[in-house]
Amino acid sequence: MKVLVIGGNGRVGSLLVDKLASKHQVLSGSRNPKTENNLDNIGQVYIDLLSHVDTIAESMNGVDAIYFVSGSRGKNLLQIDLHGAIKSMQAAEKAGVKRFIMLSSVFTLQPERWKESFLSNLTDYNIAKHYADLYLTTQTQLNYTILQPGALKEETGTGKIETNVNNPGSNSIANVVNTLVLILENNSTIGKVILMHDGNTPIAEALHQIK
């Protein structure tokens, strides 16, 4: 497959690009494309989420699946985390790309839980992600999957997680990346919002347990 990763230079995106490249042709999309590729099947494409939808769509020609893992890290929540995400969805539909996998955050579609744990300090971020997730699930015809992990930590991945979670637990970035990769391989995840945190179940098995 030809896969576009929007936010390919980020903490999650850079690892995701390298992981996907073992199986797919990958385009790493960002405003600051790298000048060198680690592998022959990794390409670089300029994507500015502040640009027009039609311009973003041009970067998606020939793409089979899109990951949206971009984020402003709190610096531009409205234009990047909210509107940039929505414009990426609109561009995907214009370009005829059906598969769209978005990295979100735990409980963003459940505002009544935003006061729990670390989420209480992220209200504006949760609002932005809430409406981006809501748009994807209700206003598009995309074959979407939304992954909603809790706090991301730079720890060694165990390859084991839990889904259908009831608390906002932490996640190693490696486990999140490996989960994102397996989501693309598992069509049963289409149309699903997957909540996760690190746990004791192998990732592939945990994805099969999604309700």
N, C-alpha and C positions, 0 to 999 in steps of 0.2 A: 504494500500500500504506500501511497504518498501522503505523508502526515505533516500538517503544519502545527507547530507549537508557538502560540502567541504568548510572548513573555519568555522566550527561549534563553535569555541571559540571566534570569533570576535564580534564586536559591533552588527552587523546585524545577524550574524550566531547564536549566543547564544540565542537571542530572537526568531529567526526563528525556531530553534530546539524545544524550549519549546512550541511554538504555533502549530507547526505541530504535536507534540506528543499528542494533544488532539484528533486527528483523525487517525494518522498513526503510524506505527513502524518506528522509526527514528534512523539513525546512524549519530553521530556527528564525522566528520572526521577532524583531525588536527595533527600537529607534536607533540602536547602536550595534549594527551587525558586526560580528567578529571578522577579522581579516583572514583568519586561518581556521580550517576545519580539522577536527581530530580524526575524522574518517572520511573516506571518499563519498559515502552516501549521506553526508550532512551538508546541506546548502544553507545559505544565509539570505534572508529577505528583509527588506526595510518595511516596517509597519509602524505607522504613527497613529495611535488610537485617537488622537485629536483631529485627524484628517476626516474627509468626507467618506461616507459609506461606500460610494462607488470606487474610491481610491483604494480602500481596504480590500474590496472585493477583487480588484485586479491582482492582488497578491495571492489569491486563492485559486487561480485557474489551474485545473488539473489535479486539485487536491481531493483526496478521498475521505479524510477525517481531520477534524480540528480539535486541538486542545486549547482552552483558554486558561492560562495559569498566571496571567499578568496581574500586577497590583502596584499601587502607588506607595504602599507602606505608609498610608495615612496622609500623604502629601497632596493628593488630588483625588479625593474619594468620588466626587461627583463626575468628573470628566473621564477618569480612567476606570475605577472599580465599578461604577454604575453605567455611565453612558458609553464608555469605551467597550464594555462587555456587550451591551445591547447592540451597538453598531457592528460589532464582530458577528453577532447572530444574524443581523439583517444582511450583512455582507455575505455570510455563508449561504443564505437563501438566494441572494442574487446570483452567486456563483454556482449554484446548484449542488453545493456540498450538503449532504444530509446528516452525517455523523458529527456530533458536537459534544465534547466532553469538557465540563467546566469544574475547576477547582473552586470551591466556596469555603464556608466555615460552618462549624457545628451550630445547629439550631437557628440558622438565619431565617428559616421560614416559620419559626415559632417565637414570635416576639415576647411572649409571656415568660420565656426562659432567659431573656437577655440580662437579667440581674444576677445570674448564677456565676460563681467562680470568677475566672479571669474575664468573662464576657462583660461584666459590669463596667469595665474600663474601655469598652470598644463599641459603644452605642452607635456613633456615627458610621463606623465601619459596618456594623451589622445592618444598619438601615440601607446603606448602599448595596450590600450583598443581597439583602432581602428582596429589593425590587429588581435586581438583575436576575436572581433565581426565579422570581415570580414571572418576569417577562418570558424567560426561556420556557417555563413549564406551561404557560397559558396563552402566549401570543405568537408562538412560532410553530412550524410544522417539522422542526428538526428532530432527528433521532437522538435525543439528548440523554446524557447521564450527568448528574451533579454529584460530586464527591464533597462531603462536608466533614472534614477532620476537625479535631480540637486544636489546641496549641501545637505549633510545629517546633521541634527541637532538633538540634544538630547532634544526634546520637547515632550509634551503630544500629542499623536495622536488624530486626529479629526475623523478618519474614512472616510474622504472626500478628494478627489484628483481631478486633471484634467489630461486627456491624450490628445494626439495630440497637445502638447504644442508648443508654438512658442518662448518661452523665458526660460532661464535657472534658474527657480525659485527654492526655497529651499523646503526641504522635512523633515518631522519628521521621525526618524528611525522607529517608530511604524507604520506609514502609509506605509512605504516601505515594512516592514515585512508583514503586513496584505495583501498588494497587491501581494507579492510573494506567499503567501499561496493560495489566490484565483485564481492566474494564474494556479496553478496545477489542480484546480477543473473546469477550463473553457477551454475546448479543442479548442474553437474558437481563443484562443491566440497562438496556435501552428503556427509556421512560421512567427511570428510577432515580430517587434522591437517596444517596447512600451516606448514612452517618457512620463515623468510624473513630476508633482510637486504638492504640497498641493493645495487644491482648495475647491470647494463647492459641488462636486458631490460624492455621496456615491460610495465607491470603486467598488462594483459589477456592478453598473450602468455605471461607467466610463470605465470599461473594455469592456462592451458591445458596447461602442461608438467608439471603436478603428477602424480606417479606414484601 
